[in-house]
């Protein structure tokens, strides 16, 4: 057997051992499950599993990364949910014939909250583009609305 063949066999053996370790290690199993839930958009379940995986092995970088990315995604989904709620409230107010000063103050406060909260969001390379895009659209809507209400 020549040296190249021996090195190839050793490399394959090492890769196989590493693969088996990842598949049998409970921390990495949970990390893989968390990755699946993250990719399918079930961020709450992904966070639970990533935290469990990380608590089993604090050196599990996959769990650590998924946990950090999931927290970011949850911030975006929370922002979008808040935007939906505020937009529904503003639309109810807009159906009144006359918008009172108190209602204008409510709208202004909601817009200020949304504009301020958007600044706190920090996308990363892994953050779902649709979440980033939707949050950006809400931010633009609330900025424009804030301009109209503060005139």
C-alpha positions, 0 to 999 in steps of 0.5 A: 500500500502506498502513502497516498492510499494510506492517508486517504484511508486514515482521512476517511476513517477520521471523517467516519468517526467524526460523523458517527460521533455527531450522530450519536452525541445527544447534544449534536442530535438536538442541534440538528433538530434545532437546525431543522426547526430554524430552517422551517421557521419554527423559531420557538422550538429551535431555540428550546432545542438549541438551548438544550443542546448547548446545556449538554455540551457548551463547546457545541458551536452549532448549538451556540450559532443556532441559538444566537440566530434564532434569538435574532429571528424571534426579535424580527418576528416579534417586531412584525407581530407588533407592527401587525397589531399596531397597524390594525389599531391604527386602521380602526382609528382611521375609520372614525369620521373625526380623528381626535387629538388623543387618537393622533397621540396614540398613533404617533406613540405607536409609530415612534415605538416601531421606528425606535424598535427597528433600530435595535434589530440587527440582521445577520447573514443567516437571518431569513431575508423575508423577515428582514424585508417584512420588518423593513416594510413595516419600518418604512410604513411607520416612518411615513405615518409618523411624518404625517401625524407630526405635521 
